[in-house]
Amino acid sequence: MNTKFKECLLEVYHAEQAGEAIFELMLQYANNDRERFIFGSMLQLETEAKAIMRPTLVKLELPIEENPISREQGIKVGAVFREMPFNELIENIYSSVKNIYLPQYAELETLITEDDKECFELAKFMGDHERALLAASDNIIKENEAFMEPVTEMLRFPIPLKH
């Protein structure tokens, strides 16, 4: 197994843990049902991604327990985000995904070949996962009607939108 793939996979797993902490905090400070749906859906995507990653992590003998540093970083970012108006927060999520997380997740996809079907599919899923967050953030900024569809389509257990 490619050592670089394993390292990048673990970094992505830790990024999911940080993302989960960020969206949990955002959910606590949501101002209305729409915001609760947005942050709840983003939180659900992070949680489901962690669950999807765990069997492969175990097979590769990588740790699956929570990384306290990742969680702490997520809480710090969430505290900064909490102080922002909603539109600025979404723009910040969009920029963070585009400039930090998506390149990392896209790198994971380049570190494995189709010969390792399980890891290849996981890497593709994680790239798609991050592209879904980017698309949903962009949709929210542009006020598109089906703004969360890129995220909710990926969820096995979607969060309902209250009307």
N, C-alpha and C positions, 0 to 999 in steps of 0.2 A: 504494500500500500504506500502510496505517495505521501511522504512526511509533510510536504507543503499543504496538500489537501487536508490532512488531519488537523494541522495547525489552523488553517483558515476556517475549517468547519467548526472547530471549537470557538474561534473568535466570533463567528456568526451566531453560534448558540449563546454566547455571552451577550452579544448585541441584542438578541431576542429577550434575554432576561432584563437588560437595561430598558428596552422598549416597553416591556410589560410594566415595569415600575413607573415609567413616564406616563403611560396611558391610564394606569390605575389612579395616579395623582390627578391627571386631567379630568378623569371621570368624577372624582370627588368634588371638583370645582366647576363642573358643567352648570351652565345657567338655565338650560331648558331641555326639553325632550329631544330636540334635534341634536344638540351637543352631546347629550348622553348616548344617543344612538351612534354618533360618529366615534366618540372615544370608546364606547363599549365594543363597537365593531373592530376598531383598531386593536384594542386589548385582546379580544377574542382571536384575532388573526395571530398575534404574538403567542398567545397561549397554545393555540392549535399547532403552530409551527414548532414550538418546543416539544410538544408531544410527538409530532411526526419525526422529529430528529432523533429522539432518544433511542429507539432500537438500533439505529445505525451507529450512534455514538458508543453504545454498549458493545456492539460487535467490533468496533475499532479500538476498544479498551480505553475510551475517553470518559472523563467524569460527566455525570449528568446532574449532580447536585447543584444547587444555586451557588453562584459565585458572588460572595458578599460585595466585592469591589464593583462588579457590573451593576448590581442592584443599587448600590450607593451612588454610582455615577448617574443612573437613571433618575433617582430621587433628586439629585442636585439639578439635573436638566429640567425635570418636572417643576421644581421650585421656581426656576427662572421663567419657564413657560407660563406658569400660573399667573405671573404678574403682567402678562401681555394681553392686549385685547384679542378676541377670538380670531379675527382676520389675520392679524400679525402672527399669531400662534400657528395657524394653518400654513401661512407662507414660510414660517420657520421650519415646520415639519417637512414641507415640500423641499426646501433648500437642503436640509440635513439629509434627507433620503437621497436626493439627487447627487449631492457632492461628497457625502461620506459613506452612507450605507450601501447604496446601489453599486458603486464601484467595487466595494468589498465582496458583495454577494455575486456580482458578475465575475469577479476573479475566481471565486469558488467553482463556477461553471467551466472555467478554462483549465482547471487543475485535474480533471477526470475525463476519461473517455467512456464511450458507450460500452466498452468491454466490461466495465464494472456497472452493471445495470442499476443496482440499488443505489449506489452513490451518485451515479449520473442523474437518475431521476430525482433524487433528493436535492442535488445541486440546482437542477432546473427548477424544481418547485420553489426553492428558496429565492432564486432570481425572480421568478414570477411573483412571488409573495412581495418582494420589495418593489417591483414594478407596479403592483396593485396599489400599494400605499402611495406611491408617487402619483399614479393616475387619479386616485380618489382625492388626494390633496389638491391636485390641479383642478379637478371637477368642482370641488368646494370653492376654490378661489374664483373660478369662472362661473359659479352659480348654475352649473348644469343640473338638470332635473334628477337624473339617476346618479347622483354624486358618489354614493358609496358602492355602487354596483361592482366595480373592480375588486373590492374587498369582499363583499358579501357573497359573490359568486365562488370565491375560494373556500368559504367557511363550510365546514361539515355541520356546525351547530350555530347558525346565524342568530344574531341578536335582533329581536323584533323592534320595529319603529313604532312608538306610540303615536297615535294621531289625536 
